[in-house]
């Protein structure tokens, strides 16, 4: 064993700073490859350069920055094709577009890339804290049902999450390999494979005569449902729309989340005894009544008030909100009764976030030309890079630093902006105005929370300082390949999902987007599940 | 319900958010993050033996007053502020005060009093000065963007000290001490010369310290770059303060947070890169109290130990401390020799025959320091050749601090053994200035207010013979301590079947070197 190991040819080095190593062995206990040993004479650790694969977790977690790893990551290269290549035309296509694992062998290979870190950072990156390494270990052992049951300990909607999560900023972003600058284990694709090739069941751990009502049927509601069912609670769900799943239904086009996948999850709940009431709007008044009839009420109505742009003459244009667009046209594609009214038309989408991309891609599937305008600089855009790439591949014209200022009938006045500082709003370049004709304007500027149920302020249950379990794993230090602080982002998410809002001092718990504004599906799910845990704990 | 909602717990899924949870079965409250963690076992079997000799017994923080004060966030601020005021006064007074160095507060306090106090503090306590140092304090205030609060975000680049230099431990600091001493001799700052020079020097240190604090993380400056770090780190090991140590080592090992290293709610992570869980010497504990505040288990205490413990007892002797000790010996003997006429002749000769034309000539400065530092190295090399009959395979691939050889074995024992002598030497060397001029602080303080009384200006507390006697007594104590220390360390650390002869040789070598440097005080005639 060598303390300093320099390889002149590859310029790699693994080194323990013998002056600063205090022998606390935080690195030794966390090394995925057991490459760290201990020198009892000097009371410092030693790195076995031959066993070290360069993941650098030790370097990230050392409390005294006493380890230096300058080494190429040497792990199996992923064989999964992560780039989206549409096969043929996207016209009327409901084909899923995310990379998928197609064979058991491919799944085994990808799963074998997991280092099985003793203190896995991916688990902290996942807002639901799925025990990813253990699930993948089960898969490697050939036990797909076992793998699924590990996931189900923290999330029953893996079939959904695996399709809609932004893994790059969650589990895969926090994967040791990604933090070291390499290609993460394709956790999302593996989770999808596991859920699509296995059958789940709800395991009961207690029986109770308690009853809980849940307002809304989106991801937060589903998360709470499964957890409450496990505890033997009787659940009734009240949904104001005529369809179930909230945002998961039409808010996620079928090429992202096929309806059958969502339907399977809802059927699982229905079979397990959940009563769903659709077309049932719950007002603030009725909420109080429900509180009297049930032991607890969870409010999971999401954030669905569309944000409208201030555009001169918008009332003269043919315009529609993004969600209305997605429901109307998503339904027509799903039910194969497309009326071709958008065929050959030109659609302007105001905004270039994830919803805007969905709108644009649905429009492309209906044969329309889609232009998406976003006034911020592409560098600071909130859109997921993979969604943006897929949309552009499908022929969507995405114009950053461009915005709509006025409309007059079909004529839209667009203008360019300058935007160099992410902390400031973009400024309009008056001289750059130009006009263009569009048949339809879709507003996709995002959503905010609201509605006729009184808003409940979130109460954070976690301090600002990350808990020891987070800092000890090294996830909080800056990662090698992107400037995104994956650890602090994850911690912020943790604080959000652990927050609850309560009315009348208990009995009514607000969760998910309704509580803290628009977030992700998995955060909402975790938030609902967490609320369920609190209800169960209070029983 | 409400108790759950009002929880302010900082641990996810922790079962610490209210008594209601006692009813809950474990199945319900499993923390999924904790479940996924599956750590390898720690290797701590040898801990008892490794730390036995250095574990201090007497905890000062068990006294309520000490623990209360040490928990206060403002305690270090309160220690720093008086010194901070004095040193800004030094800068101000040096730049704008009287030109008479004897009457200027800047020169009077810095060269007659401060140095003597620092040495006493160092020998008695260890890094006591570091806990109140105005330079480190100033830099740290800026770095932390607060005088004493616990902030989470720091100012500056937060870089790590370059790996190649850090591998040599405190040697950087000894180099900066030798450079600073050269500048001080070159410009005759400590003579003392023009008070403004003292002010510039202090300002220079402030700038050097502050910029280092803005470039590097934590107290990188204090540990590696401060000119006094190596000196206090080696000679301070004599001191009776053990520093902050763990109360129960097993608690430290099983601790999830390592808040003493990473920082916790109440305290910063150790600015000196010392872990109370494995500290076995006071050398690198800056007595800043941060670990004491940060520890979530109240498992850290401030301890005292018998003098010399941190020199004799540590299982891990550090090569950098041994080398620093040799360099410091070289420097102090140079300073002794430069008070002799023979040095003046040598310096004048070199000044007229080499490109460097100014006292002290770079060649004799560096050359003599190296020469005097190499004397012990040579003696211990001879010892290693003569008495070491074990073969240690030298591994050049190992970092500096971890290499092993027969020479190193002897050199480390010998140089650690020399530490009390070197400490005594620095102290004795400082005495003439103190005894002859310390009283000048009184007229220097009165002077700015119009005082012209010079009655304490030329007052010597002791005559030349008196000073030499005191110097020799101090040296005698130092040399005796060295003999004892060398004996104790050699008995344990010399890897030789010929241990008795080797020990005798090492003890004799330290005794002879000690007597030689002590005797130099006679011809020096208590020169400043």
Interface residues (C-beta under 8 A of the other chain):
Chain A: X2 X3 X4 X5 X6 X15 X16 X17 X18 X19 X20 X22 X23 X24 X25 X26 X28 X29 X30 X31 X34 X38 X39 X40 X41 X42 X43 X44 X63 X64 X65 X66 X68 X118 X119 X120 X123 X124 X128 X129 X130 X131 X132 X133 X134 X153 X154 X205 X206 X231 X459 X461 X462 X463 X464 X465 X467 X468 X469 X470 X471 X472 X473 X494 X498 X500 X502 X505 X506 X507 X533 X534 X536 X537 X538
Chain B: X1 X2 X4 X5 X6 X7 X8 X9 X10 X11 X12 X17 X20 X21 X23 X24 X25 X27 X28 X29 X31 X32 X33 X34 X35 X36 X37 X38 X39 X40 X41 X42 X43 X44 X46 X50 X152 X160 X163 X166 X167 X168 X169 X217 X252 X253 X256 X257 X258 X259 X261 X262 X264 X265 X269 X270 X273 X274 X275 X277 X278 X315 X316 X320 X395 X397 X398 X399 X400 X401 X402
